[in-house]
Amino acid sequence: MSTNDAAEAHTGTGFDAHVGTGFDAHVGGGFNPPRPTDRGGPDYGRFVEAVRTLQDHTRAADAPDDVITAAADLIEKASALLAPYDADEWSSPSGRRMDLPNRGNILSPPIDLRVTDGRVVGTACFRRYHLGRNGAAHGGAVAHLFDSLLGFTAFKLSGSKAQRTAFLHVDYRRIALIGAQLQVEAAIDDIVDRKIYVSGRLLDGEHVLADAHSLFVKLKPGQP
């Protein structure tokens, strides 16, 4: 079996066995870009959306005790169903399904991006799960969105294959309402040696809700 075939093969040894070992075991070491995959099949996007919706309901539900009990039972059954198939980060489809928003990763707020005229633009929507207070997205969720947006911009527009966030500065101008269809835009401001300076904005129509600027540093070969 080749290295690439091995990376795609299901290990089936459980999550605990991979924690702390997946990085060390990955051939090449260092920070490796995700290898695209179609593992998970045609319903993987539906699977991810179902998990997101469950998070929303978990945050929002004020259900009778027996409903919470029944839901907990179902969730535990789903977890038990999936548990034998936990894999390390290099083998899991999460983060490697290039055909899905966020590459099939549920960690970041949903965002859909494209490159146009030398910059990155797109749409974003904070869900009930990201609620802070009074209908507004939590400030940490907004910052998380920017880290994803600006990191994608640094990668996509610079041609760098691997970089990490050195700093991220966010200015909050207005609240970002959950459930609203918002716009994002970002561009590279400058590249100096290994340093990539990026800035972006989160908008609701003509209103700037937040803006951010960041520094990403290109990694050296084998650097984590």
Buried (B, 14 or more C-beta within 10 A) or exposed (E): EEEEEEBBEEBEBEBEBBEEEBBEEBEEEEBBEBEEBEBBEEEBBEBBBEEBEBBBEEEEEEEEEEEEEEBEEEEEEEEEEEEEEBBBBBBBBBBBBEEBBBBBBBEBBBBEBEEEEEBBBBBBBBBBBBBBEEEBBBBEBBBBBBBBBBBBBBBBBBEBEBBEBEEBEBEBEEBBBBBBEBBBBBBBEEBEEEEBBBBBBBBBEEEEBBBBBBBBBBBEEEEE
